[in-house]
Amino acid sequence: MLGNFSFGDYFKKEAIQWSWELSTKEFQLAPERLWISVYEDDDEAFEIWHKEVGVPVDHIKRMGADDNFWMSGATGPCGPCSEIYYDFHPERGTADMDLGDDTRFIEFYNLVFMEYNKKDDGTLEPLKQKNIDTGLGLERMARILQKVPNNYETDLIYPIIEKASALANISYPLADEQTKLKLKVVGDHLRAIVYLISDGVLPSNIGRGYVVRRLIRRVVRAGRSLGIKGERRDDLEGAVLPIIAEKVIELSTHIDPDVKIKAPRILEELKKEELNFVQTLERGESLLEKMLVDASSNAEKSGTVPCLSGKDAFLLYDTFGFPVELTTEIAEEQGVTVDMNGFDIEMENQRRLSRAAHNVVKLAVEDGTNLMNNINKTEFVGYDTLSTQAVVESLMVNGSPVIQVSEGNDIEVLLNKTPFYAESGGQIGDHGFLYVTGGEKQQTAVVEIKDVQKSLGDLFIHKGTIKEGVLEVGREVEAAVDAKLRQRAKVHHTATHLLQAALKKLISQEISQAGSLVAFDRLRFDFNYGHALTDAQLEDIEQLINGWIEASTSLKTKVMPLNDAKEAGAIAMFGEKYGEQVRVVEVPGVSMELCGGTHVSNTSEIRVFKIISEQGIASGVRRIEAVAGEAFIEYINVMESQMKNLCSMPKVKAEEVTTRVEKLLEELRMSRTEVANLRTKAAEYKALMISNKAFEVGTSQKIRVLVESLDDVDADSLKAAAENLIDTLQDPAAVILGSCPDEGKVSLVAAFTPAVVDLGIQAGKFIGPIAKLCGGGGGGRPNFAQAGGRKPENLPSALEKAREDIISILSQKTS
C-alpha cells in the first residue's frame, strides 16, 4: 500500500488535487476513465472534485457510510472518504452504472478525511486537528498500467505463479478457474510470507507469527491439491515452498536487498514449517480415514445413509488444518456425506467465542477527547532531571475525571511536565512520589507513583495512591523519580542493547528483536533464532558484554531525522512506529539503536552482566533473561543463600555438592527400581492368587476369561500382572484388569492371546469404551491395551460392564 499522511497540515483540497495529479499526469491515466466516489453528505469533497479538479458530475457518485465513511473503531477518530476508480469498459456508458461492478471497475486510490471524533453515545464532534490518510494499491496500479485481467498476473506476482505452474506441470493460461485460483494463492501468499520472514516474523502460534503459519499452511494445501512435486534435492527433503520462494527472492533483489541477504534463513524456515505441516496433514488424513470407517459402520448398523458429523469435520479443519472441501471430496469418494450444517454451527461457535474473548479497543479513557482538546501533551524532562515542579492538569478515579481526591484513594494524575518515564519500548514506567507543599515548605500531600503509562499519544498518566493529604487539579507538585530504581532500569536497558549487539556479533547478523522487558530486577530479550544456544555460546556472550562494560565507553544520544538514522546504521524495532525525528542511542563501536528509553552515561555504570536463563518460547523465537548492576548483586546473594541451605542439608562443602547430589540421585534411582520390582512381584503374586477365578466362555471353542480388580496396583505393575496371567492361562485367553493406584485415578488393561485376536476382537477397541465409564480413555495394540480414568468410584461397574461385553462377544464369535 502506497500512501501519505497529514496531521493538522493540509486537508481535503490538497489531498484531492494531488491524488488527481499523480493519477493523470504521473501515471498518465486517461481522465475520462476515472470515476470518483464521495460520502453522501460530503458536499465539500463533491465541490472540490467537480469545480476545482474538473471531474464531470456524472463521474462523481455519492455513496453511503458502509462504503465511504471510515472509522478507526467503536469510538475515536473517523471521517468521510473519497475513492478513485478506474473504468476498464467505458463503452458500457453511464446508465445504471455501479462502482461495485468489479468486472468493470477497480478502486485504486482511497482518501480518508479524519475530521470527527466518535463518542460513546455515537455522536460526532469535530477534531481540533483535521488529518489525512491516503492509500494507493501498488498491485492495482500495476494491473491498470500493465493491462492485465487481475492483480495476480502483474509482473509482481505472475513469475511466481509460472514457477508453481511448471512444478505442477500445468499451463496457467489453459487451466480452469479453480486451478488458477489455487495458483494465485501460491503466488500471492508466498510473496507475503517471504517478506514477513525477512522482516523477522517467524511462524509461531501467537500474534503475527500465527498469521505467517496460517499463510504457509494455505500455500502447502494449495500446492498439494495441484500436485506440485519438489525437485529431488537432498537439501530440501521433499519440500516445495523453498523452490518457489527462490523466485520471490530473485524478484525482490532490486526492491529489498535484505531479502536476498536473508535468503538462507527464509528458505530454511519454509522448509522446516512445510515438512512439519505435511506431517500434520498426513495425521489428519489418517484420522479422516478412521472417521469415515466409523461413519460407514454406524450407518450399516442403523440402516441410515453414511454421514460424517459436522463436529468431526470441524475437528479436522481446526486442529489439523484440513480443508473442509478436501474432507468432503474424500468422503464422497467413499460414499459418505458430510454434515455441513453441523460444520457451520461449530465454526460459528468458535467465532462467537473468539469475539467474546476479543477486547473492544477504545481509543480514549472516558472523556478522552475532551482531555486531548483541553490538555497539552506532557512535557517529558526525565532525560535531564529526576525531579521537577509541575502542575496537576487533571485527576481521574476509575477512568472518570475528578477535581479533588483524598488520602487512601488510587488515582491517575496528568501533569503539564514530568521526569517520570512512561512505559514504552519494553522499559517499565518509573516509580516515585508527588509532593504537595504548603507554607514554609511543609508537605500537605504525598502521592506514591507505582506506574506511568502513555495515552492518546503524548499524555503521561501517573498511576498511584494518595498516602497523605488531599490532591487537587491546578495544584503545583514536586514530581520526584525514585533514583535507585531509575538507575536499575537504565543499567538493564543499556545492557539489553549490548546483548543484542553480542548476539549479532557472535551468533548471527540475522538475529532480530522479537520483544523485550526492561525491569528494575531483570531484563528479558526475545529474539528470532531457530536453535537453542549452547552453554559455550552463552559464556562467550557474557564475556564479550562484560568486556564492553569494562571498557568504560561513554554513550552518545542524539535526535535526528529517521532516514538519516537508518542510513547511519541504527537498528529499528520491527513493528514499531517512528516519527520523522527519532532518538538514537549509540555505544560507539558496539551498537546503535533507535530508542526513547533511559540509559547509563557510561558502560562502566552497568558493573557486571549475567545471563540467568535461555529458552525457546515459540517456534523460531528464543528468550534470554539476565541481570546487571545492583540486580546482579541481589541475584548472587539469593544464589549464595540457596547454596548455603543446600550445603547444610547433606553437610558438605559447596565444591562437594555436585558429587553428593549425583550420589543421592543414583541412590534414589536404585531405590525406585527396587520399589518398582517389589510392586511388580506383589502384583504378579496377586495375579497368581486370582488366576483360579478364570472361567470359560464359548461352545465350539473354550476361551478362558478373567475380569478382576487388583485394588491399588500401579499401571506398570498392572501391565506386568496381565502379561503374567496371559502366560498362566495360555492361549486362548482374555484378561481384563482394573485398579485405583492413587486418589482420583483409574488404571485399566486388556490382554488377549492370538486365538482371541484371530476372532476379530481387538484389545485397544475393547478397552476404550470401558475407560470412558471411568471418565477417561485409552487404547493400544490388538493383543494388548492400557487405559486410564479419573472416577475410581465407577471402576466396579465398569469392570462388570467389561465382563458382560467380553462374554457376549466371545459367545457370538464361538457359537
Helices and strands as residue ranges (DSSP letters): E 5-7, H 12-21, I 22-26, G 31-33, E 34-39, H 43-47, I 48-53, G 57-59, E 60-63, H 65-68, E 69-71, E 76-87, G 90-92, E 105-118, E 124-136, H 138-146, G 151-153, H 158-167, G 172-174, H 177-198, H 207-226, H 241-252, H 257-261, H 263-302, E 307-308, H 310-320, H 324-333, E 337-338, H 340-357, H 368-374, E 379-380, E 387-397, E 400-402, E 404-406, E 410-415, E 417-418, E 432-437, G 439-441, E 443-455, E 459-472, E 476-481, H 483-506, E 513-518, E 523-528, H 535-550, E 556-561, H 562-567, E 581-587, E 591-594, G 603-606, E 609-618, E 621-628, H 630-648, G 654-656, H 657-690, G 691-693, E 695-697, E 703-709, H 715-729, E 733-739, E 746-752, H 754-758, H 763-772, E 777-780, E 784-789, G 792-794, H 795-813
